[in-house]
């Protein structure tokens, strides 16, 4: 019997919340002017939208840009005809592998699979070989860029 009080209060608040939600969803936000037009014997009811009212709504929407967080127009104008994407090159990407790194004052790496070169190639940071640039050499890795690709090579393990 002592649970009747809190349970009844909870049920009452739930019903009030549901009723408020239904009223909020069904009631219009603003009062709309309605106009009745006569077409022969039929009566048609509709909302009155004049050209001036439509123009003012359009002006309001374009000035405020409501769908941007900053409420300011975009810095770049919209282009309905964007440039066509470039076709990907059909040139196969080389399979590069790192044989080893000689660490010292001027680090050197030994790379296999460089296009146009048989066997291994010894490279230093900044070298460009077969269209591929050696960006950086670290103790364990070599970073390469070129041919629209970036590689991070680690020394391969023999087993």
C-alpha positions as CSV (number, residue, x, y, z in Angstrom):
1,X,0.0,0.0,0.0
2,X,2.9,2.4,0.6
3,X,4.1,2.0,-3.0
4,X,0.7,3.3,-4.3
5,X,1.8,6.9,-3.8
6,X,5.1,7.0,-5.7
7,X,3.8,4.6,-8.4
8,X,0.6,6.7,-8.9
9,X,2.7,9.9,-9.1
10,X,5.0,8.3,-11.7
11,X,2.0,7.2,-13.8
12,X,0.4,10.6,-13.6
13,X,3.6,12.3,-14.7
14,X,4.0,9.8,-17.6
15,X,0.5,10.5,-18.8
16,X,1.1,14.3,-18.6
17,X,4.3,13.9,-20.6
18,X,2.6,11.8,-23.3
19,X,-0.3,14.2,-23.5
20,X,2.2,17.2,-23.9
21,X,4.1,15.3,-26.6
22,X,0.9,14.6,-28.5
23,X,-0.2,18.2,-28.2
24,X,3.2,19.5,-29.3
25,X,3.2,17.3,-32.4
26,X,-0.4,18.0,-33.5
27,X,-0.7,21.7,-32.9
28,X,0.7,24.1,-35.6
29,X,3.6,26.3,-34.7
30,X,2.1,29.5,-36.1
31,X,-1.4,30.5,-37.1
32,X,-1.8,30.2,-40.8
33,X,-4.1,32.5,-42.8
34,X,-6.6,30.4,-44.7
35,X,-8.4,31.5,-47.8
36,X,-11.5,29.9,-49.3
37,X,-11.8,29.8,-53.1
38,X,-14.9,29.0,-55.0
39,X,-14.7,26.7,-58.0
40,X,-18.2,26.2,-59.2
41,X,-20.1,24.4,-56.4
42,X,-16.9,23.3,-54.6
43,X,-15.3,25.2,-51.8
44,X,-11.5,24.8,-51.5
45,X,-9.6,25.8,-48.4
46,X,-5.8,26.6,-48.5
47,X,-3.0,28.6,-47.0
48,X,-2.6,32.2,-48.2
49,X,0.9,32.7,-49.6
50,X,1.4,36.0,-51.4
51,X,4.3,36.8,-53.6
52,X,5.6,39.3,-51.0
53,X,5.5,36.7,-48.2
54,X,7.3,34.1,-50.3
55,X,10.0,36.7,-51.3
56,X,10.5,37.7,-47.6
57,X,10.9,34.0,-46.6
58,X,13.4,33.4,-49.4
59,X,15.3,36.6,-48.4
60,X,15.4,35.4,-44.8
61,X,16.7,31.9,-45.7
62,X,19.5,33.3,-47.9
63,X,20.7,35.8,-45.4
64,X,20.8,33.5,-42.4
65,X,22.1,30.2,-44.0
66,X,20.4,28.2,-41.3
67,X,22.2,24.9,-42.1
68,X,25.7,26.2,-41.3
69,X,27.1,26.3,-37.8
70,X,28.7,29.7,-38.4
71,X,25.5,31.1,-40.0
72,X,27.7,32.6,-42.7
73,X,27.7,31.8,-46.4
74,X,30.3,29.3,-47.7
75,X,33.7,30.7,-48.7
76,X,33.6,28.7,-51.9
77,X,30.7,29.1,-54.3
78,X,28.8,25.9,-55.2
79,X,29.7,24.6,-58.6
80,X,26.9,22.4,-60.1
81,X,29.3,21.2,-62.8
82,X,32.4,20.0,-61.0
83,X,35.5,19.1,-63.1
84,X,35.6,15.5,-64.3
85,X,37.8,13.2,-62.2
86,X,41.0,12.2,-63.9
87,X,41.2,8.6,-65.0
88,X,43.6,6.6,-62.9
89,X,46.8,5.6,-64.6
90,X,47.0,2.0,-65.7
91,X,50.7,1.9,-64.7
92,X,51.1,-0.9,-62.2
93,X,52.7,0.1,-58.9
94,X,56.1,-1.5,-58.2
95,X,56.4,-4.0,-55.4
96,X,59.2,-2.5,-53.3
97,X,61.0,-4.1,-50.5
98,X,63.7,-2.9,-48.1
99,X,66.7,-5.2,-47.8
100,X,68.6,-3.3,-45.2
101,X,69.5,0.1,-43.7
102,X,73.1,1.3,-43.0
103,X,72.8,3.6,-40.1
104,X,75.3,6.4,-39.5
105,X,75.9,10.1,-40.1
106,X,74.4,9.8,-43.6
107,X,71.8,6.9,-43.4
108,X,71.6,4.6,-46.5
109,X,69.0,2.1,-47.5
110,X,69.0,-0.9,-49.9
111,X,65.8,-1.2,-51.8
112,X,64.7,-3.8,-54.3
113,X,62.0,-3.6,-57.0
114,X,62.7,0.0,-58.2
115,X,61.3,0.4,-61.7
116,X,63.9,0.4,-64.4
117,X,66.6,-1.0,-62.1
118,X,67.6,-4.7,-61.9
119,X,68.4,-6.0,-58.4
120,X,69.0,-3.7,-55.5
121,X,69.6,0.0,-55.4
122,X,71.4,1.9,-52.6
123,X,69.6,5.2,-51.9
124,X,70.0,8.1,-49.4
125,X,67.3,10.5,-48.1
126,X,66.3,12.9,-50.9
127,X,67.3,10.7,-53.8
128,X,64.9,10.2,-56.7
129,X,65.1,6.8,-58.4
130,X,62.7,5.6,-61.1
131,X,60.2,8.4,-60.3
132,X,60.2,7.5,-56.6
133,X,61.6,9.9,-54.0
134,X,63.2,8.8,-50.8
135,X,61.5,11.0,-48.2
136,X,63.1,9.8,-45.0
137,X,65.2,7.1,-43.6
138,X,64.9,6.0,-40.0
139,X,66.5,3.2,-38.0
140,X,63.8,0.7,-38.9
141,X,61.8,2.2,-41.8
142,X,62.1,4.1,-45.1
143,X,59.4,6.5,-46.4
144,X,59.1,6.7,-50.2
145,X,56.7,8.8,-52.3
146,X,56.0,8.9,-56.0
147,X,53.7,7.5,-58.8
148,X,50.7,8.8,-56.8
149,X,51.6,6.4,-53.9
150,X,53.3,6.6,-50.6
151,X,55.3,3.7,-49.2
152,X,56.5,2.9,-45.7
153,X,59.0,0.1,-45.9
154,X,60.3,-1.9,-43.0
155,X,63.3,-4.2,-43.1
156,X,62.1,-7.6,-44.2
157,X,62.6,-10.5,-41.9
158,X,64.4,-13.5,-43.6
159,X,62.1,-16.2,-42.2
